[in-house]
Structure formats: C-alpha cells, structure tokens
Amino acid sequence: MKAHNITEILSSFPDYTLFNSYLTQTRLCDEINSRETITVLVLNETSMSILASKHPLSIVKAELSIHILLDYFDAAKLHDLATATVTTLYQTTGEAENGVGFVNITDLQGGKVGFRSAAPGSALDSTYIKEVKKVPYSIAVLEISELIIAPGILNSSAGSASDVNITDVIVKAGCITFASLIVETGVLNVYRKVVNTGLTIFAPSNEAFKASNLPDLSKLTNAEVIVGTCVGHSNINRILDACIEILMSRVEM
C-alpha cells in the first residue's frame, strides 16, 4: 500500500493552512503518516485560530489528536452509519480517561452527521461539512464545523517541557548508567537549555555499557556524549524516513 502524506495532501487546500501547520508543529503529521488506515477531521482557519490563540502547543496537540480517527470514513461510509464509537489517536497516548479517547459519530437525519466526544456529558456541537480528500481505504480527510470538545482537555494545565525531570525519565526507561553519565559530564545542563525546542535522546541501555570494546567512559568529551541527541521531537518513522539534525550542531561545547 502506498504511503500517504497528510502535509502534502493539505498543502493543496488553503482553507486548512493553519491546521496543517499545527500538524507539523506537534509532529502529529508523523503519527498520521505512519498509520495504514486513518481519518483526519480538519478545521477551517477560523476554528484553528481560536484554538491556537487560547492554548499552548501541548494542549493544541491533545485537542487535535481527538480529531484523528483510527479507522477509514469517507463520505459514503459516514452517511451509511446509524451510530458508531471510534478510537482516536488521543486514546493511544495513555492519557485518555472516561471515554475521552473516543468519538461518537451520529446520524442526525436529513443528511447531517454529528461528532462528539464519547466522554459522559459531552455536547454534540460538531457536524460534517464535506469530504476534502480520500485515498480508499488508506486515508480520508473530512471537514467538520467545530472543534470536538472533550471534557478536561482544553482546561487542563500544560506544564512546560522544561519542567520535565530528564534524568528521571531516562532512569525509568532502564538507562541508569547513561543517566549518571549525562550528569557527570554536564550534558544534562545542555539538555535543559534546549528542551523547550524539542529533544530526542538516544539513550543506551545498561547492557550496552557492558560491551567488551567500550571506551573509557571517564575520558569521553561532552561532544561524544551529546552526539546521540537530535533536535526536535521525533518518532521512529520520522527518524527512519529523514535526515535529522543532531544537537551537537546547535550548541557550543
């Protein structure tokens, strides 16, 4: 099956320029492109402007994740439904509770189709407008009238990336030796300076440090430690499909 590219698809539609931009900024585009079957519920410039002007990027990402359905729905399939509950990309984050990671699709009669969060008490504020693009049965792009409001998303507190305990994250991943190394060499301070711009760290496991041909860790320079870090947030698909800029090219040692 030929891979789809959501940013290329939306680039042909000026009405979704801002939506497309935020898919790129949040790297949700990578998640969409990595899925074999997906439906993207797009919003026009007015709706996106309201969302983006009132909320930080982390909240925008969570909200847009609810508009990415992990199934294929073109216009014909949509109008054949009576009702359906569909899994969204937000459900895969592990942060969804009480049905927030699902969307209900409802036939409203008269050719209208409504969308709302599956969380209890959610309002049915959004309706189907038109089919923008489809590649059966890989990707469908549909315009909807309003944001699908999921309880707790837009009013959740968004901490800065600089609030993240980097060593704690690395230790919990089982890379204890590497965590000690970045502290001892001062590389942790470099991470803290740039973390708000996005950071992807390739952290060796404890087993990797037991290799027989390993160099003397006490003699490693900061540059040698930091070479396994790239600029920006990346998932495995983006890393495999593109050249990436390593952090060493951005900082002075």
N, C-alpha and C positions, 0 to 999 in steps of 0.2 A: 504493500500500500504506500502510495506516495505521501511523503510528509507534508503537512500544511504549515503555513507561516502566518500567524494572526496579524503581525505588524504589517506585512506586505498586503494582506487582504484589506485591512482597514485604511491603508495609505491611499486607496483609490476613492475614499469617501470622506470629503472634508467635514461633514457633519459630525464625525467621530474622532476628530484630530486630538482633542483633549483626552478622550477615553483611551485612545491608542498610546498617547504619551505616558499616561499613568500605568498602563500595562507594562511598558518598558521600564519606567522608573521603579516599579515594585517587583520587577522580574516575573510577574505573573505570565508574561508572554512565553517564557521558557516552560512553565508548567503546562500551558495550553498546547504549545507545540510538541511537547513530549507525549501527549495523550493521543491514542489512536481514534477515540470517539469522544466528541466534546460539542457542547453548545454554548455559545457566548451571547449573553443578553446585554446588548450595548445601549448606552445612554447618549442623548444628544449633548451639544455643547453647554446648553443652559443647565441641565441637571448636573453635569460633571463640574461645572464652575461652582455651583452651590456646594457640592460635596467637598471639592478641593480647597475652597476658600475657608471652610469652617473646621477642617480636621487635619491633623498631621498625617504624614505618609503612611505610618503604620496602621492607622485607622482606615484610611482610604484603601489600603491593600486588603484588610479584613473585609470591608464592605464589598469591594469588587469581587472578592473570592466567592461571595454568595451569588454573584451573577454569572458564575461559570458552572454549568451543569455537566455532570459526568455521564452524559448519555446524548444521543443524537435526536434532535427535534427540529425538523424543517416545518414549513407552514402546513403542509398536508398532514403530517403526523400530529402536529399540535391541534389542529381542528378536528381530528378524529378522536381525541381524548375526551372522556367524560370528566375524569379527575385523576391526578397522579401525584405521588410524592417522590421527588427526585433528589438524589445526593448531589451536593455542591462541592466545589474544591475546598471550601472552608472546613468541611467535615474531616478532611484528611490532615488538618493541622494539629489535631488533638486538643484544640481549644474549644471546640463546639460542645455546648451543653443544652439540654432540654429542647432538642429539635432544631436548634439554630443552624445546624449544618445541612438542613434540608429545605427544599422549596416545594410548596404545593402549587400545582397547575390546575386551574378550574375552568370548565366551560361555563361561560356566563350567558349563553344563549345569544341569538342574533348575530352569530359570527364573532363574538368577542371572547377572548381568553384572558383570564386573570392570573397574576402571580402574587404569592405572598409567602412569608416565612412560615415554616411548619411549627415554629415555636408557639405555645399556647398564647392566645390573646393578640396575635398579630393581625394587623389590618390588611385588607385586600385593596391596596392603593395603586397597584401597577397593572397595566394591561398591554397586550400585544399590539404593536403598531404595524410592523411589516417585516418581511424576510429581506435581509440585506445580501446575504451570500450563503450558498450551500455547496458542499462537496460531498455528495452521498457516498457512504454513510460515515464519513470521517468528521467533518466539522460543519456546523450551521451557525450563522450569525443572525440574530434577530434583534430588532429594535423594540424596546419597551418604553412605556410612557413615563414612569417614575422609578426612583430607587425602590428596591425591595428592602424594607426596613426590618431588620432582625433585632429583637429586644437585646439591649446590652452592648451592641456593637458601637454605635455612634456616640454613646455616652460613657464608654469605657475609658479608663485612664491609660494613656500611652506614655510609657517611660522612654527616655532617650536611650539610644544604643550605648551611650557612654555609661549608663547605669548597670550594664551587664558585667558580671564578675567573670572575666575571661578565663582566668585560671580555674575557677570552679567548674565552668563548662567543660574545659579540657580534661580536668581530673575525673569528672563524672563519665566522660567518654572512655575512661580507662587509659589515658595517656599521661600518667603521673610523672614519668621521667622527663617528658617533653615540657610539662608544666613547670617543673623545677628549673629546667634549662633556660626557659624564656625569662624567668625571674632573675636567675643568677647573672645572665648576660645583659640585662636591661632592655631586652627586646619587648618585654611586656609594656614598658612605657611608650614605645613606638606604636604598639597596637592601640593603646588608649588614646593616642593623639589622632589617629585616623579612623577609629571605629565608626564614627558617625557618618562617614562617607561610604561605608560598606567594606566588609572584610571577609575573605575566605581563607581559612588556615588549614593547611595540610599537616595534620598532627600525627607523627609516627607513634605507633603503639609501643608499649613497654617491651614487647618481644623484639621489635625492630632494633632496639638498643642493645640486644644481646648478640647481635651478629658478630662473627669472628673477625671480620675485616673492618670493623668500625674504627674510625679515627679517634684520637684522644679528645674527648668532649671538652676538657678544660682548656684546650687550645683553639676551639672554634671562635671565629670572629662573629660579631653581631650580624654582619652581612651574610655569613654562611648559615646562620640560624634562621634569618628572616627570608631567605630565598624561597622557602616553601609557603609563602603567603602571597595571595594575589589581591589586586584592588577590586573592590566591589563584591556584592553578594552573588555567588554562582551556585547552581545545582550541577549535578553530574552531566546532564545533557548539554548545558552551555559549555562546560569545560571540554567535553569531547568534540564539540562542533566548531569551536572557535579558538583563535589565539587569545591568550589572556595576558594582561599586564601585571607583572609581579610587583610587589610592594617596594622592593629594593630600588626600582627605577624612580620612585616618588620621594624617597627620604634620603637624607644625608647621614652617613654613619660616622 
